[in-house]
Amino acid sequence: MAFGGPVKSNAFRTALIAPCGMNCRLCSAYVRERNTCPGCRGDDSAKPTYCVGCRIKNCEKMKPGKAGFCFNCDSYPCDRLKHLDRRYRAKYGMSMLEIKNLSKSFGDLEVLRDININIERGEVVVVIGPSGSGKSTMLRCVNLLERPTNGAILFEGQDITRLGRDTPSYRQKVGMVFQRFNLFPLKTVLDNVTYAPQRLLRLPRGTAHFQGMEYLRKVGMESKADAYPNTLSGGQQQRVAIARALAMRPEVLLFDEPTSALDPELVGDVLAVMKQLAREGMTMLVVTHEMGFAREVAHRVIFMDQGYIVEEGTPEEIFGNPRNDRTRAFLARIL
């Protein structure tokens, strides 16, 4: 039978739908209970033709017997697909977040030039470089605050630059912490943290407030839940901003120089929170000038200059034995 073809009878359809703990033979999605495939829902009228991983019509990965993704689930990875995600990634070499040949121009000014980065789940990647090298613009492209001029950004295999109306659902999975805290000045700390979960995740107020207090406790700000942002120090406001990002339960966190606007004595509190997140396995892409943080926490360090990735390596390689002259010159001035 051709893939996606009609099923003539209920008995034949039942034979196609896998039993508990198997892959659906109709659309290859993982099934925990009989006739509850997250892809086709056990419905013979559903004919999936687009691969969720690459969005290519009639892709080989969508044929019966091939590993596939849950493409009818609001959150990825679907609980029924976590182990399948690992198998799929191992088989097809897919990273959690892939930036491919990314370029960004503002008029005649080319800010990013052929950027290529792969980030695995649980990895901490730190981007360093002089001001004006395109670091923040790259983060804004990853979160779709800026639209890339060329290239692709793949999140779990899906090119997010083509999402269109699905952009808000993607941003729920990729949180961002900015240089400036961007808190709502007329809302309390707790209301700042719970506003988005109530509006976007549709959490009941009580549930959102309970979870919000847990995230504030994680960043050491539970005692300030009823305070307003203008009564907090810069470091406290930034920790609230991190709690607000965590409240959306993102799979990746982007940090755009989170300590650059803080007094030196306040930097340590924010970095301590970020180090704790790294120890807990949060996937992080961090733009920073804090070289000590990069040495201690990063799995990889990327040095950018004039819109290019000049050098990439482990902290030991970048800080101990940089290969590029431009990297050596930059580190010599700040270390």
Secondary structure, DSSP 4 states (H G I P E B T S, - for coil): --TT-----HHHHHHHS--TTEE-TTT--EESSTT--TTTTT-TT----B-TTT--BT-GGGSTTS-----S-SSSS-GGGHHHHHHHHHHHT--SEEEEEEEEEETTEEEEEEEEEEE-TT-EEEEE--TTSSHHHHHHHHTTSS--SEEEEEETTEEGGG-GGGHHHHHHHEEEE-SS----TTS-HHHHHHHHHHHHS---HHHHHHHHHHHHHHTT-GGGTT--GGGS-HHHHHHHHHHHHHTT--SEEEEESTTTTS-HHHHHHHHHHHHHHHHTT-EEEEE-S-HHHHHHH-SEEEEEETTEEEEEE-HIIIIIS--SHHHHHHHHHH-
